[in-house]
């Protein structure tokens, strides 16, 4: 096994390329021959560097239409299986949601937050989103009530906001556990301002959630690849977002979202992502309490 203090650029490239294409950490160990602890250390450091870079550079965005949604995962154990002793060492256990926004035109994901599916996290997330925008936008969310308070506090009426509420039928017996119910209708509700009804949609952010599930093994349901530490989970999400925004050519727009949004002048390669380790001194890793944002 190769240790961190002897990890060269080619080895780092192999590790990062494996992780951003959906391989688990153990799978990356088998493919690269690099020690598990070494891979985790690289993930934590590069994840922090990617988070800080995006936090500093995804600002003053001239977005016009934004969609937001939440994507479920869990850390250490699902909420129903969490026991008091799981928190003895100050760790995090239970459901953890990734709240993310997407620009419907450039496909850029300007911000994300990890936390519970509650009003506190919604407020933190939407406030972060509003701070990154330069102009009035049209915003669409699902029907989660927490957005009502969050959007009001963050935008104070200076937004065209609508909810897309999906109506589902009763799931067929035997499909309840593994398949969602069929969506039979979508109701568009104007909440604030004058949103264009033709653009009241959450399709792009839902597709981005699918990309996230496919791009990170720890998001795959019904496996043992789930996150055991929230720090690793947050770092993996940060690395994925960096690769998605700056290094991945989006099929619809023909370039990376960062280029389309005007925050980059070319599609980054893996080595440029790794180079952030030298440009930004990582902060010490901290556990998530209410929310961990980029």
C-alpha positions in Angstrom: 0.0 0.0 0.0 1.1 3.6 -0.8 1.0 6.1 2.1 0.1 9.8 2.0 3.6 11.1 2.4 4.7 9.3 -0.8 1.6 10.0 -2.8 2.7 11.6 -6.1 0.5 13.6 -8.6 -0.3 10.5 -10.7 -1.5 8.6 -7.7 -3.6 11.5 -6.5 -5.1 11.8 -10.0 -6.0 8.1 -10.0 -7.7 8.4 -6.6 -9.7 11.5 -7.5 -10.7 10.2 -10.9 -12.0 7.0 -9.3 -13.9 8.9 -6.6 -15.6 11.4 -8.9 -16.8 8.5 -11.2 -18.7 6.9 -8.4 -16.2 4.3 -6.9 -16.3 3.6 -3.2 -13.3 4.2 -1.1 -12.7 0.4 -0.8 -13.1 0.0 -4.5 -10.5 2.8 -5.0 -8.2 1.0 -2.7 -8.4 -2.2 -4.8 -8.0 -0.3 -8.1 -5.0 1.9 -7.1 -3.3 -0.1 -4.3 -3.3 3.0 -2.1 -4.1 2.6 1.6 -7.6 3.4 2.7 -6.5 5.9 5.4 -4.4 7.7 2.7 -7.4 8.0 0.4 -9.6 9.3 3.2 -7.1 11.9 4.2 -6.8 13.1 0.6 -10.6 13.2 0.3 -10.9 15.3 3.4 -8.2 17.7 2.5 -9.3 18.1 -1.2 -12.9 18.2 -0.2 -12.2 21.1 2.1 -10.2 22.9 -0.5 -12.9 22.5 -3.2 -15.5 23.7 -0.8 -13.6 26.8 0.1 -12.8 27.6 -3.5 -16.4 27.4 -4.6 -17.5 29.4 -1.6 -15.2 32.2 -2.5 -15.7 32.1 -6.3 -19.4 31.3 -6.9 -20.5 34.9 -6.0 -22.3 37.7 -7.8 -23.9 35.3 -10.2 -26.3 36.7 -12.8 -28.7 33.8 -12.7 -32.3 34.3 -13.8 -34.0 31.0 -12.9 -33.1 28.8 -9.9 -34.5 25.4 -8.8 -33.9 23.9 -5.4 -34.4 20.5 -3.9 -33.2 18.1 -1.2 -31.6 14.7 -1.7 -31.7 12.1 1.1 -28.9 9.9 2.4 -27.8 8.7 5.9 -24.7 8.6 8.0 -23.7 5.6 10.1 -27.3 4.5 10.5 -30.8 5.4 9.2 -32.8 7.5 11.6 -35.0 4.7 12.8 -31.9 2.6 13.8 -30.0 5.3 15.6 -29.2 4.5 19.2 -27.9 6.9 22.0 -24.5 5.3 22.1 -23.9 6.3 18.4 -23.3 9.9 19.7 -20.9 8.9 22.5 -17.8 10.1 20.6 -19.4 13.3 19.3 -20.2 11.7 15.9 -23.2 12.2 13.7 -25.8 9.5 12.9 -29.0 9.4 11.1 -30.6 11.0 8.0 -28.6 13.7 6.3 -30.1 15.7 3.4 -28.1 17.5 0.7 -30.0 20.7 -0.1 -28.8 22.1 -3.5 -29.7 24.8 -6.0 -29.2 24.8 -9.8 -29.2 27.5 -12.4 -31.7 26.3 -15.0 -29.7 28.0 -17.8 -26.0 27.3 -17.1 -26.7 24.2 -15.0 -24.3 25.5 -12.3 -24.9 24.4 -8.8 -24.1 27.7 -6.9 -24.5 26.3 -3.4 -25.4 23.3 -1.3 -26.0 22.6 2.4 -25.9 19.3 4.4 -28.3 18.9 7.4 -31.7 17.9 8.5 -34.9 18.4 6.5 -36.2 21.2 8.6 -36.8 25.0 8.7 -33.4 25.8 10.3 -31.4 24.1 7.5 -33.8 25.5 4.9 -33.2 29.0 6.2 -29.4 28.6 6.3 -29.5 27.2 2.7 -31.7 29.8 1.1 -29.9 32.6 2.8 -26.6 31.3 1.4 -28.2 31.1 -2.1 -29.6 34.7 -2.0 -26.1 36.0 -1.0 -24.6 34.7 -4.2 -27.0 36.3 -6.7 -26.7 39.7 -8.3 -30.3 40.2 -9.6 -33.9 39.2 -9.0 -34.6 35.6 -9.9 -37.4 33.2 -10.5 -37.2 30.4 -7.8 -38.9 27.1 -7.8 -39.0 24.6 -5.0 -41.0 21.5 -4.2 -43.9 21.7 -1.7 -41.8 21.5 1.5 -43.3 24.1 3.9 -39.9 25.0 5.3 -39.1 27.0 2.1 -41.9 29.4 2.8 -40.2 30.9 5.9 -36.7 30.5 4.4 -37.5 32.4 1.2 -39.3 35.2 3.0 -36.4 35.8 5.4 -33.7 35.6 2.7 -35.3 37.5 -0.2 -37.9 39.7 1.7 -40.2 39.7 -1.3 -37.6 40.5 -4.0 -38.1 37.2 -5.8 -40.6 35.5 -8.1 -41.2 32.3 -6.2 -43.4 29.3 -7.0 -43.8 25.8 -5.6 -44.3 22.8 -7.7 -46.4 20.3 -5.7 -46.5 16.8 -7.1 -49.5 14.5 -6.5 -48.8 10.8 -6.2 -51.2 7.8 -6.3 -51.1 5.0 -3.7 -48.1 2.7 -4.4 -48.8 -0.8 -5.6 -48.4 -3.4 -2.9 -44.9 -4.8 -3.0 -43.4 -1.7 -4.5 -43.6 0.5 -1.4 -40.1 -0.2 -0.1 -38.1 0.0 -3.3 -40.0 2.2 -5.8 -41.7 5.6 -5.4 -45.4 6.0 -6.1 -46.4 7.2 -9.6 -46.7 11.0 -10.0 -50.2 11.6 -11.4 -50.3 15.5 -11.4 -48.2 18.6 -10.8 -49.7 21.6 -9.2 -48.1 25.1 -9.7 -48.6 27.5 -6.9 -47.4 31.1 -7.1 -46.1 32.2 -3.7 -44.4 35.6 -4.2 -44.1 37.9 -7.2 -45.0 36.9 -10.8 -43.2 33.7 -11.8 -43.5 32.6 -15.4 -45.7 29.5 -15.2 -43.8 27.9 -18.2 -40.7 27.8 -16.1 -42.1 26.6 -12.8 -40.2 23.3 -12.7 -37.8 21.2 -10.6 -36.7 18.9 -13.4 -33.1 20.2 -13.6 -32.4 19.9 -9.9 -34.0 16.5 -9.7 -31.7 15.4 -12.6 -28.7 16.8 -10.8 -29.7 14.8 -7.7 -29.6 11.7 -9.9 -26.2 12.7 -11.1 -25.1 13.0 -7.5 -26.4 9.6 -6.6 -24.6 8.1 -9.6 -21.4 10.0 -8.9 -21.0 9.1 -5.3 -21.2 5.5 -4.2 -22.2 6.5 -0.6 -25.5 7.8 -2.0 -26.5 4.4 -3.5 -29.5 2.9 -1.7 -29.5 -0.7 -0.4 -25.7 -1.0 -0.1 -23.1 -0.9 2.7 -21.3 2.0 1.0 -23.1 4.6 3.1 -21.0 7.2 5.0 -19.7 6.2 8.4 -18.4 9.7 9.3 -20.2 13.0 8.4 -16.8 14.6 7.6 -16.2 12.1 4.8 -19.7 12.6 3.6 -19.4 16.4 3.4 -16.0 16.1 1.7 -17.3 13.7 -0.9 -20.2 16.1 -1.7 -17.8 19.0 -2.0 -15.5 17.0 -4.4 -18.5 15.9 -6.5 -19.8 19.5 -6.8 -16.3 20.8 -7.8 -16.0 18.1 -10.5 -19.6 18.7 -11.7 -19.3 22.5 -11.9 -15.8 22.9 -13.2 -14.5 19.6 -14.8 -17.4 17.8 -16.3 -18.7 18.7 -19.8 -22.5 19.0 -19.6 -24.1 17.3 -22.6 -26.9 19.9 -22.9 -24.8 23.0 -22.9 -21.6 21.5 -24.4 -19.2 22.8 -21.8 -18.9 22.9 -18.0 -21.5 24.7 -15.9 -18.8 27.0 -14.5 -17.8 28.1 -18.1 -21.5 28.6 -19.0 -22.0 30.7 -15.9 -18.9 32.9 -16.6 -16.9 31.8 -13.5 -14.3 29.8 -15.4 -12.7 30.3 -18.9 -12.1 26.6 -19.6 -13.0 23.1 -18.4 -10.8 22.1 -15.6 -8.9 18.8 -15.6 -8.3 16.6 -12.5 -4.8 18.0 -12.0 -6.2 21.5 -11.7 -8.6 20.3 -9.0 -5.8 18.6 -7.1 -3.8 21.9 -7.4 -6.2 23.5 -5.0 -4.4 21.7 -2.2 -1.4 24.0 -2.8 -3.5 27.2 -3.4 -5.7 26.9 -0.4 -4.6 25.8 3.1 -7.4 23.5 4.3 -9.2 24.4 7.5 -9.5 21.8 10.2 -12.3 19.4 9.6 -15.4 20.0 11.7 -18.5 17.8 12.3 -21.9 18.9 11.0 -24.4 20.0 13.6 -27.3 21.8 11.9 -25.7 22.3 8.5 -22.5 22.1 6.6 -22.5 24.4 3.5 -20.0 25.1 0.8 
